[in-house]
Each structure stands twice: as structure tokens, then as C-alpha cells.
Amino acid sequence: MEANQMTNSILNNPTEIFTPEQLLEHWQGHRGLTRRVIEAFPEDKLLTYSIGGMRTFADMAMEITGMTAPGIRGIAFGDWSIDDPAIGFNAPTPASKEELLTRWDKVTELLCSIWPQIPPHRFQEHDVAFGQYAGPVYGTLLYMIDNEIHHRGQGYVYLRSLGIEPPAFWDR
């Protein structure tokens, strides 16, 4: 859809705040920024460093990955599972930054390929996300984005405590 068509669609449908394409672009901006946070960590610290008993940032990144891969399938199709155990919710944390980034990128590709298949009405439907969280699909989607932002914030604290300047949070 071209920009003028999207603008006309929004103007002619006052209940539409933004388009699904704009929401995906926003989420992808967050995913790109979180990827840069992963890249900013020295490999050994990514996999081992924590503060106050929190998990390592690699573990947090895998939680995000493990929610996003089955989450996008659930949002699109109501199927909250994933066939690839390397990117599922219980996937083990990889032993290297390179492997973590490979998995991150695989999930990003999955997100981009499935997103266009989501029927617009699906966002308003109720579902039981991951088999346990009942509510509107848009609420699950927003939770997934919020969860990523939350964990990225923890990564910023880790980086700063290591004397590393994190990427600018507004640069999405």
C-alpha cells in the first residue's frame, strides 16, 4: 500500500491509530536496537555477566527470541508453537555471540515473513497466548514488544556497569 493510500485509509477510518505495517516497522526498530545491544557486549560478558542475581543478557535475549518466534505464529494463526527448537521458548542459550545473533536474525526473518499473513481483524480477537495467557491478540503483541524493551534496559545497565556506552536508545 502506498503512503497516500495508507493516509487515506487512516483518515477514512478514524478508529485506526496506525497500520499493521507501521507497527511492524516500530517493532523492527526495537529489534534492530536490541541486536546492537547484543553486539555491544564483549562475548564473555554477554554469556556470563549479571548483576544482583539477574540473568545474563544472552539469557534475556533468548527469552525475547523464544517469545517472538512462537508468538508471531500465534498472533497470525492461533498456533503458539514453533517447529525449530533452536528458537522456541525453551531453547538453550547458545555458547557464542555469533550463534545468538544468527538465531536473532532467523527470528527477525520469520517475523517479516509471517507478519503480512496476519488478517487485520486478528489483532482484535481473543486468544490464549502460549496456552496460558488469555486476552486480546493486540495485548499479547504489545506485551512482547514491552518485554523486549524491558530486557534491553537491563542490558543497558549491564553495559554501563562494564564501562561500555550502549547504543542510543532513540536510534531505531
Order of alpha helices (4+ residues) and beta strands (2+ residues): alpha-alpha-alpha-alpha-alpha-beta-beta-alpha
